Amino acid sequence: MRVISKSIFYGIITTSFLFSTVAVSKTQISWWNYSNEGSGLNAALTQYIQDGFNSSQSEIELEIIFKEGEYNEATRTALLAGVGPDIVSSSGATYVAKYVEGGFLKSLEGYAEKFGWSDKILPWAYNTGVFSDELYSLPKNYESMLYFYNKTLFEENGWSLPTNLAEYEALAAKIQEKGLYPFAYGSSGWQMTHEHLAGNYLNTVAGPDNVYKAMVGEKEWTDPEFVESLELLKKHMLAGYWSGSLENYYAVGWDDFSAQFQNREAAMLQIGSWGFEIATGLDGKSDDWGWAPLPILTEEGGEPNYQLSVGGTLSINAASKNPDAAAEVLNWILTNKDTIIELTKSRNFGEWLMPLYYEEADFAGDIEPKLRDYLVDFSERTGNGNYGYTTWTYYPPEAGTHIWKDMEVVWAGDISVEEFLVEQQKLWEKARKNNELLPIAAR
């Protein structure tokens, strides 16, 4: 039997104690996120963010806690009680605005300057987190509206993508003559689909410059260019551009209009960037597909652009005992672009597509080339200021709800477009008076 000397014995004890102290002294950082176990989201965030960060250093221990049910409400309740996670996740700028107003979030301004965050995030997305000239949130995801089309069908019929209103309407007529729908789309199960179309027409007819002026109060929503935008949308809706008729549009849901596009019932799809999931449904068929920015329909529409949208935010709890460590976590996320790309690829690029500066070389060879081209083009165009505005990111809550909820009344002919826009103007004036406007990407 080997005898251990006192000096060796105490050395072992001291060393063990030191290792134990190091483990215990790690700074603990908590982060609440909504739970979606069935889709694989929880496992993906745990693998790429939690475990990735924890293995990158030895001083901070990050734990992502997945909240079942309405996690925004759970977060709000915790913040009101002066507790909650160190890293606060929300569904968008509307929540951030309320949290900032209540003093529940820590300003990120100092961290942004220290880590150079403004150089890592696309300017428009960075600015969605700025309230009263201070940064309070980082964008977690972005979306935009796109134009998908059956490329094979276009080639067979000698059709070209439209670049103006005359070509847009002429193409729709040719498609209808073939017994097809110009666009696949419908609102069954998701009435907010109406705002996608309203936003598309406001941005391609009135144009982003005029939309911006109306949002900041330099124009009124009742001005002629906005009336023209929604009158044109109504005209095209009643002409059966979407799924053949207004009645069909109301009756068609996601699975139905996906099948319309994939089965050659519709030639085009005017939808958000989540439409890549639908378009890739053609990959197993003989048809090819393509995408493009939405066509600009008037001279006032400006240059082809992408409407901006942030889907989800990250902030630091003002009550956090370790805000500096929480900021290290956020900085690691923004710095490790390769990890974010792998994470969003695991989600089919439908989630966690952070609005960072991307180049073609950032994407691996196994990504769908068309999707890669979109990501690069989006970064270039929006980085150069060619962008419009989605209603669900930039409109204050009541005005945002009105733009989709009352649109059916316009299409039914119960009220005029002018009457609709009078109410929209009133809601913006109310929001402005109550200081409820959200940060708007400047031009």
C-alpha positions in Angstrom: 0.0 0.0 0.0 1.4 3.4 -1.0 1.6 6.0 1.7 0.9 9.6 0.7 2.9 12.3 2.5 1.1 15.1 4.3 2.4 17.7 1.8 1.1 15.7 -1.1 -2.2 15.1 0.6 -2.8 18.7 1.5 -1.6 19.7 -2.0 -4.3 17.4 -3.5 -7.0 18.9 -1.2 -5.9 22.4 -2.0 -5.9 21.8 -5.7 -9.4 20.2 -5.5 -10.7 23.1 -3.5 -9.3 25.5 -6.1 -10.9 23.7 -9.0 -14.2 23.6 -7.0 -14.0 27.3 -6.3 -13.4 28.0 -10.0 -16.4 26.0 -11.0 -18.6 27.6 -8.4 -17.4 31.1 -9.2 -18.6 31.1 -12.8 -21.0 33.9 -13.5 -24.4 32.5 -14.1 -26.4 34.1 -16.9 -30.1 33.2 -17.7 -32.0 33.7 -20.9 -35.7 33.1 -21.4 -36.9 32.0 -24.8 -40.1 30.7 -26.1 -40.3 26.9 -26.3 -40.9 25.0 -29.5 -39.6 21.5 -28.7 -41.4 19.7 -31.5 -39.8 21.8 -34.2 -36.3 21.3 -32.9 -35.8 25.0 -31.9 -34.9 24.2 -28.3 -32.3 21.7 -29.3 -30.8 24.0 -31.9 -30.5 27.0 -29.5 -29.0 24.8 -26.8 -26.5 23.3 -29.2 -25.4 26.4 -31.1 -25.8 29.2 -28.6 -25.8 27.8 -25.1 -23.3 25.0 -25.5 -21.3 27.0 -28.1 -20.8 30.0 -25.8 -20.1 27.9 -22.7 -17.4 25.9 -24.5 -15.8 29.1 -25.8 -14.7 30.4 -22.4 -14.6 29.4 -18.7 -15.8 32.4 -16.8 -19.5 32.6 -17.7 -22.2 29.9 -17.6 -25.2 30.6 -19.9 -28.5 28.8 -19.4 -31.3 29.2 -21.9 -34.6 28.5 -20.2 -37.5 27.6 -22.6 -40.8 29.0 -21.5 -44.0 27.2 -22.4 -47.1 29.2 -23.4 -47.1 33.0 -23.8 -43.5 33.8 -23.0 -43.9 37.5 -23.6 -46.5 37.6 -20.8 -44.3 35.6 -18.5 -41.4 38.0 -19.2 -43.5 41.1 -18.6 -44.8 39.7 -15.3 -41.3 38.9 -14.1 -39.9 42.3 -15.2 -42.8 44.1 -13.3 -41.7 42.2 -10.2 -38.1 43.3 -10.6 -36.8 39.8 -11.4 -36.7 37.7 -14.6 -33.8 36.5 -16.8 -30.6 38.4 -17.4 -31.1 38.3 -21.2 -34.6 39.4 -22.2 -36.1 38.0 -25.4 -39.2 39.5 -27.0 -41.3 39.2 -30.1 -40.5 42.6 -31.4 -40.1 46.4 -31.1 -43.6 46.9 -29.6 -42.6 44.9 -26.5 -39.2 46.7 -26.3 -40.9 50.1 -26.4 -43.1 49.2 -23.4 -40.2 47.7 -21.4 -38.0 50.8 -22.1 -40.9 53.0 -21.0 -41.2 51.1 -17.7 -37.4 51.2 -17.1 -37.0 47.5 -17.2 -34.2 47.3 -19.8 -30.6 48.3 -19.4 -29.2 50.7 -22.0 -26.8 48.9 -24.4 -25.2 52.1 -25.6 -21.9 51.6 -23.7 -21.6 48.0 -24.8 -22.3 48.9 -28.4 -19.5 51.4 -28.3 -17.1 49.0 -26.6 -17.7 46.0 -28.9 -18.5 47.9 -32.1 -21.9 46.5 -32.6 -23.0 49.2 -35.1 -20.4 47.8 -37.5 -21.7 44.3 -37.3 -25.5 44.8 -37.7 -27.1 46.3 -40.8 -27.9 50.0 -40.0 -31.7 49.8 -40.4 -31.9 46.8 -38.1 -29.6 48.4 -35.5 -31.8 51.4 -35.4 -35.0 49.4 -34.6 -33.5 49.0 -31.1 -32.8 52.7 -30.5 -35.2 54.5 -28.2 -34.7 58.1 -27.2 -31.2 58.0 -28.8 -30.1 54.9 -26.8 -29.7 51.3 -27.9 -31.9 48.9 -25.9 -32.3 45.8 -28.1 -30.6 43.8 -30.7 -32.4 42.2 -33.7 -32.8 38.4 -33.6 -34.3 37.8 -37.0 -35.3 39.5 -40.1 -38.0 39.0 -42.8 -39.0 40.7 -46.0 -41.5 40.5 -48.8 -40.5 38.8 -52.1 -41.7 37.7 -55.5 -41.5 34.0 -56.2 -42.4 32.6 -59.7 -42.5 29.4 -61.6 -39.5 29.9 -63.9 -40.3 26.9 -66.1 -43.9 28.1 -66.7 -42.6 31.6 -67.6 -40.1 30.2 -70.1 -42.7 27.9 -71.7 -45.0 30.9 -72.3 -42.4 33.5 -73.1 -43.4 35.6 -70.0 -41.1 38.1 -68.3 -41.1 39.5 -64.8 -42.9 42.9 -64.8 -41.0 46.1 -64.1 -43.9 48.6 -64.1 -47.7 48.7 -63.6 -48.5 48.2 -67.3 -46.4 45.1 -67.5 -47.7 43.8 -64.2 -51.4 44.0 -65.3 -50.6 42.7 -68.8 -48.8 39.7 -67.4 -51.7 39.0 -65.0 -54.1 39.0 -67.9 -52.0 36.6 -69.9 -51.8 34.2 -66.9 -55.6 34.4 -66.4 -56.1 33.6 -70.1 -54.3 30.4 -69.6 -56.8 29.5 -66.8 -54.2 30.1 -64.1 -54.1 32.4 -61.1 -51.6 35.2 -61.3 -50.8 34.7 -57.6 -51.3 32.0 -55.1 -52.3 33.4 -51.7 -55.1 33.3 -49.1 -56.0 34.5 -45.6 -57.8 31.5 -44.1 -56.3 30.9 -40.7 -54.3 34.0 -40.7 -56.3 37.2 -41.4 -53.1 39.3 -41.0 -52.2 38.2 -44.5 -54.1 41.3 -45.7 -51.4 43.5 -44.3 -48.8 41.8 -46.4 -50.6 42.9 -49.6 -51.4 46.3 -48.2 -47.8 46.9 -47.3 -46.6 45.6 -50.7 -48.8 48.1 -52.6 -48.0 51.0 -50.3 -44.2 50.4 -50.8 -44.4 49.8 -54.6 -47.0 52.4 -55.6 -46.6 55.3 -53.1 -43.0 54.2 -52.5 -40.9 54.0 -49.4 -40.0 57.7 -49.3 -43.7 58.7 -49.0 -44.4 55.9 -46.6 -41.6 57.1 -44.4 -42.8 60.7 -44.5 -46.3 59.6 -43.4 -44.9 57.6 -40.6 -42.8 60.5 -39.2 -45.7 63.0 -39.7 -44.4 64.9 -42.8 -47.3 63.6 -44.9 -50.8 62.3 -44.1 -52.1 58.9 -44.9 -55.0 60.4 -46.8 -52.7 61.9 -49.4 -53.4 60.9 -53.0 -50.5 58.4 -53.4 -51.7 56.3 -50.5 -55.3 56.4 -51.8 -53.9 55.3 -55.2 -52.0 52.4 -53.6 -55.0 50.9 -51.8 -57.4 51.6 -54.7 -55.0 49.6 -57.0 -54.8 46.8 -54.4 -58.7 46.7 -54.3 -58.9 46.7 -58.1 -56.5 43.7 -58.4 -58.1 41.8 -55.5 -61.5 42.1 -57.1 -60.0 41.1 -60.5 -59.1 37.7 -59.0 -55.3 38.1 -58.9 -55.0 36.1 -55.7 -56.4 32.6 -56.0 -59.0 33.6 -58.6 -61.4 35.7 -56.5 -61.9 37.5 -53.3 -64.0 34.6 -52.0 -61.3 32.1 -52.8 -58.7 34.3 -51.2 -60.7 34.3 -47.9 -61.1 30.5 -48.1 -57.5 29.5 -49.0 -54.9 28.8 -46.3 -51.2 28.0 -46.2 -51.4 24.4 -47.4 -53.9 25.4 -50.1 -51.9 28.2 -51.7 -48.6 26.3 -51.3 -50.2 23.6 -53.4 -51.5 26.1 -55.9 -47.9 27.4 -56.5 -46.3 23.9 -56.5 -48.9 22.3 -58.8 -49.0 25.0 -61.5 -52.4 26.4 -60.6 -50.7 29.8 -59.9 -47.7 31.3 -61.7 -46.5 33.5 -58.9 -46.4 34.0 -55.2 -46.1 37.5 -53.5 -45.2 36.6 -50.0 -42.6 37.0 -47.2 -39.2 35.5 -47.2 -40.7 32.5 -45.4 -42.0 31.6 -48.9 -38.7 30.0 -49.7 -40.1 27.0 -47.8 -43.0 26.9 -50.4 -40.8 27.5 -53.5 -38.4 24.7 -52.6 -41.4 22.4 -52.9 -40.8 22.5 -56.6 -37.3 21.1 -56.2 -38.6 17.5 -56.4 -40.7 18.3 -59.5 -39.7 19.1 -63.1 -40.4 22.8 -62.7 -37.7 25.3 -61.7 -38.5 28.4 -59.7 -37.0 31.9 -59.2 -37.4 34.9 -57.0 -37.0 38.7 -57.3 -37.6 41.9 -55.3 -41.2 43.1 -55.7 -41.7 45.1 -59.0 -42.0 48.8 -58.6 -45.3 49.9 -60.1 -45.0 53.7 -60.3 -42.3 56.3 -60.7 -42.8 57.3 -57.1 -42.1 53.8 -56.0 -38.3 54.4 -56.4 -35.8 51.6 -56.8 -36.5 47.9 -56.2 -36.1 47.3 -52.5 -36.8 45.0 -49.6 -39.3 45.9 -46.9 -37.7 45.7 -43.5 -38.9 43.6 -40.6 -37.4 42.5 -37.4 -38.8 39.3 -35.9 -37.6 39.1 -32.3 -35.2 41.0 -30.1 -32.6 40.5 -27.4 -32.0 42.9 -24.4 -30.5 43.0 -21.0 -32.7 43.1 -17.9 -32.2 46.4 -15.9 -32.4 44.2 -12.8 -29.7 41.8 -13.8 -26.9 41.5 -11.3 -24.4 40.7 -14.0 -25.1 42.9 -17.0 -21.5 42.9 -18.2 -21.5 39.1 -18.5 -24.9 39.2 -20.3 -23.3 41.7 -22.7 -20.4 39.2 -23.3 -23.0 36.6 -24.4 -24.6 39.0 -26.8 -21.3 40.1 -28.2 -20.3 36.4 -28.7 -23.4 35.9 -30.8 -22.8 38.9 -33.0 -19.1 38.0 -33.4 -19.6 34.4 -34.3 -21.3 34.8 -37.6 -20.5 31.3 -38.7 -22.3 29.9 -35.7 -25.4 32.0 -36.5 -25.3 30.8 -40.1 -25.2 27.2 -38.9 -28.0 27.8 -36.5 -30.3 29.5 -39.0 -29.4 26.8 -41.6 -30.6 24.2 -39.1 -33.9 26.1 -39.0 -34.2 26.2 -42.8 -33.3 29.9 -42.6 -36.8 30.6 -41.2 -35.5 31.7 -37.8 -32.4 33.3 -36.4 -31.4 34.9 -39.6 -29.8 37.9 -37.8 -29.4 41.0 -40.0 -25.6 41.0 -40.1 -23.4 41.9 -43.0 -23.2 38.8 -45.2 -21.1 37.9 -48.3 -21.3 35.0 -50.6 -18.2 33.4 -49.0 -20.1 33.3 -45.6 -22.3 30.5 -46.8 -21.4 26.9 -47.3 -21.8 25.1 -50.6 -24.7 23.0 -49.4 -27.1 26.0 -49.1 -29.7 26.5 -51.8 -28.0 28.9 -54.2 -31.1 31.0 -54.7 -31.5 31.5 -51.0 -27.8 32.4 -50.7 -28.3 34.9 -53.5 -31.2 36.5 -51.7 -29.3 36.8 -48.4 -26.4 38.5 -50.1 -28.7 40.8 -52.2 -30.7 41.7 -49.2 -27.6 42.7 -47.3 -26.3 44.8 -50.2 -29.6 46.6 -51.1 -30.6 47.4 -47.5 -27.1 48.3 -46.6 -27.2 50.9 -49.4 -30.5 52.3 -48.2 -32.9 50.6 -50.7 -35.6 49.5 -48.3 -39.2 49.8 -47.5 -41.3 49.2 -44.4 -43.4 46.3 -43.2 -46.6 47.2 -41.3 -45.9 44.7 -38.5 -42.5 46.2 -37.6 -43.1 49.9 -38.0 -46.7 50.7 -37.4 -47.9 51.4 -33.8 -50.2 48.7 -32.4 -53.7 50.2 -33.1 -52.7 51.5 -36.6 -51.1 48.1 -37.4 -54.2 46.2 -36.4 -56.4 48.5 -38.4 -54.5 48.1 -41.6 -55.4 44.4 -41.8 -58.5 44.0 -39.7 -60.6 46.6 -41.5 -59.3 45.9 -45.0 -62.1 43.4 -45.6 -64.6 46.2 -45.1 -62.9 48.2 -47.9 -62.9 45.2 -50.2 -66.6 44.6 -49.5 -67.3 48.2 -50.6 -68.9 49.1 -47.2 -66.4 52.0 -46.8 -64.2 53.8 -49.3 -60.4 53.7 -49.4 -60.5 57.4 -48.4 -62.6 56.6 -45.3 -60.3 53.8 -44.4 -57.3 56.1 -44.6 -59.0 58.9 -42.6 -59.2 56.4 -39.7 -55.6 55.2 -40.3 -54.4 58.9 -40.0 -56.3 59.3 -36.8 -54.7 56.3 -35.2 -51.2 57.5 -36.2 -52.0 61.0 -34.7 -53.2 59.3 -31.5 -50.0 57.2 -31.3 -47.9 60.2 -31.9 -49.7 62.2 -29.2 -49.3 59.3 -26.7 -45.6 58.8 -27.6 -46.3 55.3 -28.9 -44.4 55.4 -32.2 -41.8 52.8 -32.8 -38.2 53.4 -34.0 -38.2 53.9 -37.8 -35.3 53.2 -40.1 -34.5 56.7 -41.5 -33.9 57.5 -45.2 
